[in-house]
Every structure is written in structure tokens, then in C-alpha cells.
Amino acid sequence: MKKYTYPSVLTIAGFDGSGGAGIQADIKTFSALGCYATSVLTALPVQNTQGVRKIYPIPMEAVEEQIEAVLDDIFPRAVKIGMVHTPELVETIVNTLKKYPKIPIVFDPVMVATSGHRLIEEETIAIIVEKLFPIAEIITPNMDEAAILADMEVKTLEDMENAGRIILKYGCNNILLKGGHQESPIITSLLLSKNGELTSFETEKFITNNTHGSGCTLSSAIAAFLARGEDLKNAVTLAQEYVFEAIKNGKDVVTGKGNGPLNHFYNPIKLIKNEMV
């Protein structure tokens, strides 16, 4: 009898009890795109669609042991890293992952929530740049996060490109600057690589409050498509299309009193079977 595996993807991220962002959004995204989801919890925010109320830390030993438990058993084809809000957490994740064979890593530098709430400690940024940027295949900041990382105002498309080139000098391999906060009817995101290549992506912007977790979803979708064997540019292209449709198909749904979630399951794919050799 033939045996099969599923393309597995690991998310290392924070919790969202309201189900729209963080680990919950990541698991939904992996699952909707035909991948098998595993997860490691880095923080326990108390939040809902209206914002973050408090963040409870997870012991570093627990983070390390979670990563080891998953990687020793269900080795992923890609990893998405989300909320890392302390220097100790960055060190723990990087040092633990170093023990294993290299995996494509998608890092979403979660610093500012959709609600505008600042989620990261200042002293964490330097160690993220030093330790996490070099091991990530791609990082996916939004305009607010790019402004923090590049230490400049990011309001226009030109600002985005300039900020991206500054951030690349920190040791990034590739950076996707998300344009979701643009006021124009067409949103432009920029993919920059360290070899100088620039690719732009344009999508229609919808009038909706239901964008909670869109950044988590995009980075997770990129990781899922990488796990499915796509190259980086295709993975980014397909991930953007997925998020566009997830927003489009959830824009008129009322979930909670604040920023609602995307419709992750607008067109779910069954778990993809790969025959074992």
C-alpha cells in the first residue's frame, strides 16, 4: 500500500482568541491552501476585534521545547514566524532553529496591529535585525513597520521603495513591503531582493473593516506556497491573490464590533497528498 505525506508548515507566532490573526489565522491559511499546520505559541495576547488589551509572556523554555517537539517529529517544508516581542524570544527561536536543517522562513515583523496598537518592545528591533533577518527567506513588513525599521516616514510608493532598500542593507534576503495602508483605490506592494530586483503587485482596495489578520494571513500563505514547491516570486504572487480573495469574500461579514477577519475558507483546498518515496 502506498504511503503519503502532506506538505507541512510550522507557524511560530502569538495567539488570537478572536480567531482572526496570529496562530489562528496561520492555521486557517495553511489548511485552506492544502497544507498540514503545526504551531508554536510565542505569546498570549488578550485581544478581540477591537484591539489588544494585554500580552502575557510564554516561558522561553516552553517556546524552545515546542519547536523541538514539532521539528523532531513533523519536519516542516516552510516556517512562518510572527510575533516575537522580546530579545529573549528572538534568541530562543534562532538558536533552536539552528539545530535543524535549513528551512525556508517567512518572517512577518509584527510590530503594529491593524488597530494601531504597538506590539513590540523597542530593544527587540536591533536583535531582530541582527539575528532573524539573515535567516529569513523573506520578511513582510507593512508601511508602519517599514517606517519603524527604516527610521523614516513611509507614506508614498517612493517612500516604500526607499525604506525597502534601507532595510535590505540590514542583511535581508528579500522583502515584501505591503501597501495595504495606502489610501488609493489601487494598493501597490513591492517585492525587493538583495540582488536589486524589484517587482510590484497591484490589487483593488475594498472599503471594509474586515482586514484583521491580513498580514498574518499573507505571510502564512507565502509559507504555504513555498511548502508546496513554488519559487519565491510565485509564492508571493499566489499569496497576494489568496489574500485579495479572502478579503473580497469576507468584506461584508460582521464578526465582532471592530476589525473583522478575512474569509480564509472562501475556496478551501483538500490536504495535498505527496507520495512517499
N, C-alpha and C positions, 0 to 999 in steps of 0.2 A: 504494500500500500504506500502511495506517495505521501510524503510529509510536506507541510507548508509553513512558511513564516509570514508575518505581517511586517511591513515597514514600521519600525517603532521610533517614536520621537519622545525625548525627555524634556519636560519643562522644569526649570529651576526658578521659582517665582513666588510672589506673595499671594495671599488668599483674598477672595472677594465673596463674602457671604451673600451679596445680592445677585451673584451669578453672571455678571456682565463682563468682568475684567479679570486680570490675574490668572491664576491657575485654572479657574473655572472656564474662562474664555479660551485658554490654550487647549484644554482637554476637548472642549466642544469643537474647536477648529481642527485639531488633529483627527478627531473622529469623523467629522463631516467630510474630510478630504481623504478618507480611506486608510488612515494610519492608526497604529496602536499607541495609545497615550500612556506614558508613565510620568510621575511627578515627584518633585522635592519641594517642600514648603520652606520658604526663607523668612517669612514674616506673617504676622496675623493682624492685618488692619481690621479695625471695626468700621465698616462703611456700608453705605447703601447708594442708591442712585443720586442722592443729594450731596454726597461727599464723604470724606474720610473723617471719622471722629477721633480715632486714636490708633496707634500702632503698638502691638505687643511683640516683643522680640522672640525669636526661636533660638534656643541654646546652640552655640556653634558646633558642639559635639553631635547634636541631633541632625544638623544640616549635613555634616561630613558623613555620618552613618547612613543617612537616607541616600546620599549619592552613591556610596559604596554598595549599599544593598541592591539598588537598581542596576548599576553597571556590572556588578558581579553576576547578575542573573539574566537581565534582559538588555543586552548592549544595544544602545540606540544608533540609528543611522544619522541622526542630527540632534542637536541640543538647542533649545531656546532658553536664554537667561533673561529674566525680567528684573523684578525689584531686588536690588542689592543696596541697602540704605546705610550700611556701616562699613568702615575699613576692615573690620574683623571678618565680616561676611564675604567680602571680596577675596581676602586672603584664603579663607577656608575653601571657597569654591574653586579658585585657581589651583591651589595646592592639591586638592583632592582629584581634580580632573587630570592633573599632570601624571598621576599614577597609571593612567589608562591610555590606550592608543588614541591618536588624534581623531577627533570627531568634528565635522562642520558645526560651528557655533554661530548662532544668530543672537546678538545681544541688543536688547531694547533698553536703552538707558533711561529707565523710568524715573523721572525727576519731578514732573508736574502732572497732576491728574487732569482729566477733562474738565473737572470743576474748577481748576486753577489752583488747587491745594498743592503746596510744595511738599514733596515726599522724601527728600534726600538731605542728609547732613552735609554741610559744606566740605568738611575734611575728607569726605568719601570720594569726592570727584578726582582728586590727584591720584589716588591709588587705583581707581577705575581706569584712568588713562594709562597709568604705568603697567598695570597687571592684566586687565581684561581686554583692552583694545587690541593688543598684539595677537591674542589667541583667537579672536573672533574673526570669522569669515566676513561678517558684515555687521555694522551697527545701524540702528534705525531711529535716530532722534527726530522729534517733531521740531517745529520752529522755535518754541520756547526753550526746549532742551538744547538745541543747537546754539541758541543765544547764550545760554549758561556756559556751554563747553567752549565756545569760541570767544567768550567775553566781549560780545558786540551786539548791537541791535539787529534783529533779523525780522524784517517786515516785508521785503520785496524778494522777487526771484533772484535778483543780482546779489542781495544780501545772503540768500540761501547758498548760492554757489561760492561766494567768498568765505562764508562760515565753513562750508564743507571742505574747502581746500586748506583752511587753517586746521581743522580737526584732523584731516588726513596726515598732516605733518606730525601729529602726536603718535603715529605708529599704526594707524588703522589700515586694514587691507581694502575694505570697501565701505562706503557709507551711503545710506539711503536717507535723504532729507525729505521728510514727509510734509506736504503742503496743505494739510487739512485745515490749518488755521487761517488760510488765505480768505479774503473777503470776496474775491472774484467768483463769477458763476462757474468758471473752469479752474479746477485745482491742478497745480503742476508739482510733481515730486521729482527729485533729482537723484540719480544714482551716479556716484563718483567712485572711481577706482584709483589705486595708488599709481597705476601706470598712466594716469591722466585722462582716461576715457570718461566721457560724460554722456549719460542717457537721460532723457526727460520722459515723464509719463503724465498724460493729461486725462483727467476724468471730470465728469459733471459733478457739481456740488449740489446736494439736496438741502432744502430747508427742513431741518428735523432736529429734535433734541436727542435722538437715539444714536449717539455715537460713543457711548460709554464703553470703553474697552476696545476701541477701534485700533489703537496702537498695539495692544497685546495681540489682537487677532491678526494683524498684518505680519508681525514678526513670527508668530506661530505658523502662519500659512507659508511663509518663506521656508521655515524649517521643515514643514511637512513636504513641500515640493522638492526640497533638497534630498530628503529621505527617500522620496520616490524616484530619485535618479536624475532630476533636472539639473542643468547647469545654473549658475547663479543668476544670470540675466533672465533666463526663462522662469526661474523660481520667483523672482521679483515681479515679473510681468504677470504671471498667473496668480500670484498672491494679491496683487493690486486689483485684478479683475474679480477675485473672490470677495474681497472686502467691499468693493463697489456694489456688487450684487447683494451682499449681506446687509448693507446699509439701505439700499433701494427697497429690498423686500421687508425691511423692518421699520421703515421711516414713519409709518402711520400707526404703529402699535403703541399702546400705553402700558408701560411696565414701570410701576413706581411713580414717584412725584417729581423726579428730577430728570437727569440724563439717562434715558433708557438704553438697553443693549441692542446689539445688532441681531439679525436673524441668521444665526450660524448654520441652521439646518434648512435653508431655503431649497437646497438641492443636494442632499447628502449622498455620498458615495459609499457603497459597501466596503468593508475591510478588504484591502487588496491582498490577494494571495500570491506569494512568491514561492515557487517550488524549491525545496531544499536540494542541494547538490550532494 
